[in-house]
């Protein structure tokens, strides 16, 4: 199989523009179209849907794209093993992360990364909605759940400690709960699809934070909105320490049931599709995030200060 045509297909899929992909590889528009047509004939499938106004991936193209990326990664790795090929890290990296975490920690360091690797283009999807990495052709993602999908691999970025919070005004109005059982008498703010979380207290005492069982009246699908609603006095919510450590420090939030720990051992993972070869662009971005964020998380330092 012609890997130049595969590279053209991957670029066209990223740009949704065959002519632009061809120009990047030095092909005239007519030549680029002819090469892609030949690739489709070889595969016996239409990979791209073309119209006079736009280009989109077909269902077959969506299925084939991850394999095309893998073939190209294998080729690049083989050439690099011989000490040949382009020493620069290049290409488009598709990355997804929770929006609040990305705003606080990813976005501020992106200029530094792009200065280090000017030939890399970052295509970021920042949302608290978790996208399917394979179907979305993502190279890398940040997840804060257990890796149950066997098609994915991961490296730990940092611990994701969770705590219960409320505003000082809410505590003054409704009182401070002394035991998890007291939460049934409080207004709770929950993240959509939030599961019950175990709590471990002193002297072996235990409890549970289960907003739905307690009759939660405010459900949100965005972490920042949950924090802002909690700060405004909507009730008690469970938040990642990385999200609220600043507000705890300035007093706009206070910790609820501080002697009880959330014992689900949540972790922030850098996850990527299962592959034999980790491309250079993914490897350097992972190493960069581990160095700038994971090596000494600012929220852990704030907690210890």
N, C-alpha and C positions, 0 to 999 in steps of 0.2 A: 504494500500500500504506500502511496506517495505521501510522505510526511509533510512536504511543502503544501500539498493540498489540504491536509489535515490542519496545519497551522493556519491556513487561510480560512478554513471553516470555523475554527475556534475564534479567530479575530472577528469574522463576520458575525458570529453569534454574540460576541461581547458588544460590538458596535452597532449591531442590527443595520449594517450598511456594507454591502459587498464592495463597492467602489473604494470606500475609505480603507477597508481591510486590505484590498489589493494594493493601493498606493503605499501603505505602510510596509508591504513586502516587496515593493518594486514591480508590481504587475499593473498593466493597463487595465481599465475596467472590463474591456471585452475579454481579455485573457483571464482575468479573475473569474468572470462568469463561466467561461468555458471550462476552467479547471474544476470549479465546484460542480458543474453539470457532469463532468467525467467521473468525479468522486461519487456522485449520487448514482450514476449508472453502474459503477463498480460495486456499490453496496446494495443496489436494487431497492433504494428507498429515497424519497424526497426529504432532504434534511432541512431545507429552508423554503418558506412560502414567500413568493415574490409578487409584488403588485407594483403599479406605477408610482405608488406613494410611499410604500414602506416594505421592510423585510421583517419576517418573524420566524421563529423556530417552529417546525412541525413537531408533532408528538414523537415521531421517530428521531428527529434532531435532538429533542430534549433527552431522549433515552441514550443517544449515541454520544452526546457531548462529554460526559464524564470520562468515557473510555478514550475519546480523542485526546483529552487533556492528559490522561495517564500515559498514552503512547508517546506523546511529546515530552512528558517529564522523563520517561525512560530513555528516550533518545538523548536529551540534554545531559542526563546523568552519565550515560555511557560515554559521551564525548568528553565530559569534564573529567571522567576517570582516566582518560588518556592524556590529560593535561592540555586539551585543545578546546576550541569553542570560545564563545564570548565570555570573558571574565566578569562582565557586568551583570548585575541582577536586573532583569527586565520583565515586562509583562504586566497584565492587569490582574490584580488580586481582589477577588470578591469576598467581602468580609461582613459578617452580621454580628450584632451585639445588642444587649438591652439598652434602650435609649438613655435612661438616666445614668447608667454607668458610663456609657460612651461620652455623654456631655461632660461629666465630671473628670474622667480620667483618660479617655482615648483621644478626644478631639484636641486637648491642649498639647499633646506630644506629637501629633501628626506632622506639623511643619518640620520638626527635627528629623523624623524618619524620612520624609521626602527630600530633605537636604542631603541625607546620607545616601539615599537610593533614588536619584532623580529620574532613572529610567523606569521606575515602577509607577503604575497608575493604580490608585486605591478606589475601588467601587464599593461603597459602604451602604449597607441597609441597616439602619439603627431603629429598632422597634422592640417593644416588650413582647410582641408576637414572635413565637419561635418558628422560623422557616425550616423546611426540610432541606438539609444541605445538599443531598444528592439531586433531588428534583430541581432545586434552585441553582444548581451549579456553583455553590459556594465553595471557596477554598478553605475557609477558616471561620470559626464562630466562637463566641464566649457563651457558655451555658453555666447555670448554677443548679443543675440537677444531676442525679446519678446517670452515668453513661449506660443506659440499657440497650441502646441501639448497637448491635454487633457490627454494623457497617461503618461505625465511627471509632476513631482513636482520639486520645486526649492527653494533654499535659496540664498538671495543676498550676494555675496562675497564683492563687492565694486562697486562704480560708475565707469563708463567707459567714461570719458570725451574725446571728439574728438576735434582736432584742425587742422588747415591748416598749412602746413610747406613747406619750400623750402630751398635750400642751399643759403648761402650768394652770391656765384658766380652766381647762376641763377638770383637772385634779382638784382645784379649789371648789369647783361646783359639785362634782360627783364623788369626790373622795378617792383615796389611794387604796386599791385592793390589797389585801394582805396574803391572799392565797388564790391560786388559779380558779378555785371554785367560785370566788367572788366575781369573776368576769361575766357570769350570767346576768348580773345586775347592772352591767355597763353597756354603753354604746360601743360597738366594735366596728372597725374599718378593715375591710379585707380586700386582698388582691384577687382578681378573678381566677378561678380554678385553684385557689389556695387550699391545700390539704391540711388536716389537723397536724399540729406539731407537738411532740412530747416536751415536757418541761421537767427539769430535775432540780430540786431544791435542797436545802440543808437537812442534815440528819436523815437522808434517804427519802424525804418527802418528794412526791411526784405530782404532776398535773398535766393538763393539756390545754393548748390554745386551739380552739375549734370554733371559728366565727360563725359558721353555718349552724352548728348545733345550738349556739347561743342566740340565734335569731339576729344575725347581722343585718343592719339596715342600709349599709353603704358599701357597695361593691364596685371596684374600679379595675381598669385594665392597664393602668399606667403608673409606674412606680413614683414618679415625681408628683403626680396628682394625689396619690395616696399620702405622700409626705405633707404636701401643702394642706390637704384637708385635715390631717391630724394636727398640724400646727395651728389651724384655724379653730380647733376645738371640737372637731366632729366626733372624736372618741379615741379609743385605744387601738393601735395597729402594731403589727409586727413588721420591722424593717431591718434591712441589712445594715450593719454598722458602717459600711463604707458610704451609705447614703445619708446617714443622720449624725455622724460624729461631729460635724461642724455645728449643727443645731443644738446638740447636747452641750457643746462647749460654750455657746453663747446664751444658753438658757431658754431658747425658744421651744425646746422639747425637753422633757424629763423622762428618765427611765422608769418603767412600771415593773413591779415585781423584780427588782434588780438582783435579788438573791436566787432567783430561778434562772437556770440556763436552758437555752434551747439545745437539745441534745441530738439533733439529727445530723450533725457533722457536715453541714453544707459546705460546698467547695466551689470556687470559680474555676471552670475548666476552659482551656483552649482546645477546641475539638475540630477535627478535620476528617474527611472521608478516609476510610481504610484504603491504603495504597502501599505498594512496595517501595515507592520513591516519593519522598517529600521534596517538592520543587524548591528551588533556591529562594524564590520570592516569599513563599510561605514560611520557610525556615528562618529567614532573617527577620521577618515581621514578628514571628513568635518569640525569637530571642530578644528582640527589641522590647516587646511588651513585658516579658519576664524580667528584663533588666530595669526598665523604667517604672514598672508598676508592682510586679510580684516580688522583687528582691527584698523590699522593705516597705510594705504597704503603709501609706500615710495614715489610714484609719487605725491601724494597730499602734503606730507611734503615738497618735493622739490619745488613745485609750490608756497608754502607759505613762503619758506625761503627767 
